[in-house]
Structures are given as C-alpha cells and as structure tokens.
Amino acid sequence: MTNHPTAEAVASEVRAELARQQKTAGDLAAALNMTAHTAGRRLRGEVPFDVIELAQIGLWLGIDPKRLLPETGKAAS
C-alpha cells in the first residue's frame, strides 16, 4: 500500500520541525501519549496525523500547527 502524498508531506514537515527543535520520535510519542511504533507510522506517512494530533504537536513545539501543513499551489491567474 502506498502512502497518501498529503500524509507524507505533513509527516515530512513534522520530522523537519522535530529536527529543528532537536526532539526525537520518542519525544513525540510521549507528547501524544502513543507508542513509539504508532508515532513512527505517522512520521513515515503510513498513517496520517489527525487534526487533534497536529494541534497537540503545535502546542508542544510552540508553533502554529498550520506550519505543519504542506503549502498549496498558488491559484492560477
């Protein structure tokens, strides 16, 4: 089964922010009260993060959760 492109893009943004803040997947798992295996599946884009998890991640990292969403293409003119 292939991962959904949006789930992969969100996972990539989360991984990048974790790296910027020197946090680990284990730290994320603890912050979301989930197992490391479950957090790993989300960080690989195998299972999408839900909106509640993205909000929790934003609060935990001290960022606007919108930063974790992929940029959309600009409207054609």
Secondary structure, DSSP 8 states (H G I E B T S, - for coil): ----HHHHHHHHHHHHHHHHTT--HHHHHHHTT--HHHHHHHHTTSS---HHHHHHHHHHHTS-GGGGS--------
